Amino acid sequence: MSDGGAHLVAVSRVFEVRETDRPGYLTGIDKRPVPGPAAVGQLGVEGDEQVDRVNHGGPDKAVYAYASEDLARWSGELGRDLGPGMFGENLTTAGVDVTGAVIGERWAVGDGGLLLEVTMPRTPCYKFAHKMGERRWIKRFSAAGAPGAYLRVLQPGPAAAGDRIEVRDRPAHGVSVGAIFGDPQPEAMAALQRAEADGQVRLGQPVRDLITFVLDRAAGSA
């Protein structure tokens, strides 16, 4: 259990797959905390579900983490209670700088062997905006610069509220989740590209695609 340091506030999984206001558009973003330990495997929390497997889920987006501190800030700004799972996250953390987490950073969770690796920031989508019901939500969420982080599962294990989170490894390239969200700069993208070539990190394909886009754009404007 937590001693007040970095820890899990809640572990959440899909409660109900629902239809959005667009006919035929289903969403599994309705995540709610589970009462006890949940198994976490290569594709995420046991019992969780992603409707859109192209843009959500898979090994590189197996688990989505969001900081309770950022949820609290949004609660104050929006004037409404935003509990764990409200942003569709599987892991609600406390005492973890999720935005400042380095791509490839590894988190050991609890005492059951669960080992996670930070892969990329979350990209807000229409279904997230629909759930929130706030005007210009995608733009507002993006401008705040606290997207939360996707993680891959390097070693399966259980996770439960109160479990400690320990950063076991942090790659030397230093490029954070926040640095590649919103307006990523060519220098950061080039550093990530070098880091993968050197074997420091294994990037997800969306990050590789972003690197190519940013560097090509920079070359074209030079």
N, C-alpha and C positions, 0 to 999 in steps of 0.2 A: 504493500500500500504506500501511498505518497507520504513523504515527510514534510511536505510543503514546497518541495522543489518542482522541477518540470515533471508533469504527470498528465494522464488522461482524465478529463472531466467526464467523458461519456464515450461509449461505442454505439454507433447507430447503424441500422440497416433499413431497407425499404419496408414501409408499413403497408402501402397499397399503391399499385400501379393505377394511374388515373388518366383520363382524357383531358386534354387542354381545351381551350376555346376554339381550337382549329380541329375540325372533324378528322378523326383518324390519327391525330397526333397524341401519342401516349407518352407518359413520363413516369419515371421511377424516382423522382427527386424527393418524394415524401419519405424522408428518413427519420426514424425515431429511436431513442435509446433503448437498448436491450437491458434487461434486469440483471444479468450476470455475465460471466465470461463468454466470449464468442470466439470461435475458431477463425483464424485468418489464414487463408491459403493463397496460392499464386494468383488467383483471380479475385481476391478480396475477402470481405467478411462473409462467413457462411450464412446463407439465407438472403443475402443482398441480391439486387437485380438491377441491371441497366437495360433500358428499352432500346436505346440508340447505341448499338455496339460499335458503330463507326467512330463516333465522337466521344464516347464514354466507355469506361471499363477496359478490359484487356490487361495484360501483364504490366505495361508501363503506366497504367492509370488504375491500378488495382484498388488503391485506397486513397481517399481524399481527406486531407486534414485541414482544419481551420481553427484558429486561435480563439479561445473564449474571450480574450481581451479585445479582439477586433469585433467579435459579436456584441460585446458590451458597448463599444463605441457606436456601433450601428443602432443598438437599442436606444441609446440616448438621442441620436440624431433623428431617428424615425418616430420616437415616442411610442414604442411598442416593445413588448417583451420578445426577445429572440432567444429561444432556448436551444440546447444542443440538437444538432441535426437540421436546424431551420434552413441552413444554406446548402443542404444536401450532403453535408460532410459525414464521413464514417467515423472519424476520430476528432473529437473536440478536445483541444489541448489547453494546458495552462502552463505558464512559465517557459514557453518555447517561442523563439522568434521565428515563426513560420516564414514570414516574408523575407527575412534575412538568411534563411537556410540556404546553404550552398548546394548547387546542383551536384548530385552524387553523394551528398552527406548521408550518413547511415545512423539510424536510430534503433537502439535496443529498447524494447518495450516489455516491462514486467519481468518476471522470473521464469517464463515458460519458453524462452528461446526465440521469440518473435524478433526478426530483424528486418527493418524497412530501409529503403533507399529513396531519397528525394529525386524526382525525375523532372518535374515541370510545374509551372503555375496553372491554375484553372483559368479557362477562357469562358466568360459568362455568355450564356445563350438565351434564346427566346423562352425556353421552358423555365429557366431560373427566373426570368423577368415575370413570366405568367404567375409563378407561385408567389412571388413577393407582392405583386399587385401595386407596385410603386411607379410613379411616372418617371420615365427616362432612366429606368433602373440600370440597364446595361452600361450606359454612359456614366452614371453616378458611381456604380460599383468599380468600374475601370479607373475612374479618376482618383478614387481613394487609394489605389495602389496596394491593397492588401488582398490578393486574390486567393490565398490559401495554396496548398501544394498537393500535387499527386505524388504517390509513392509506389514503388514496386516492392514486392515481397521477396526478399532474399532467402529468408528462412521462416517457414510457417510456425505458428504458435498461437496461443490464446491471448486475448486482450480484454481488459475490463476496466471500468471506471476506477480511478485511484492508482493504476499501474504507473510506475516510474518510467520516464523517458530519459534515456542517456544517449548523448551523441558519441558514437563510437569512432567515427572517422569523418574528417572534413577535408575534401580535396584542396590542394594548394592553389588551384586556379582562382578561387575566391568569387566566382560569379554566382550571384544569389538568385533566388526565385524572383524577387522584386526587380532585379536588373534586366531580366528578359521578359518582363511584363509591361505592356503599355507602349513604351518607346525604346526598344532595345537598341543600344549603340553598337556600331561596328567593332569597336575595341573589345567589348564584352563577348560578342559573337565569335570573333577571331580567337579569343582566349579559350572559349569552350571547344572550338574546333581543334585547336592545338592540344588541349587536354585529352580529348578523345583519341587523337592520333598517338599521344604519348602513353595511352593506357591508363590515365588517371580516372576516367569516367566512361560509362556506357550511356550514350544519349538515346532518348526516345526519338522515333522518326519525326514527330511534330517539331521537336527542337532542331533536328537536322534541317528540316525544311525551312524553319525560321532563320537559321543561320545563313542558308543559301540565299533567301530572299533579302535579308538585310545587307549582306556583303555584296550581292549583285547590284542592289540599289545604290550602295555607296560607291561602287566602282563606276556605275553609270553617271553619277553626278560629279565625279572627280574631274 
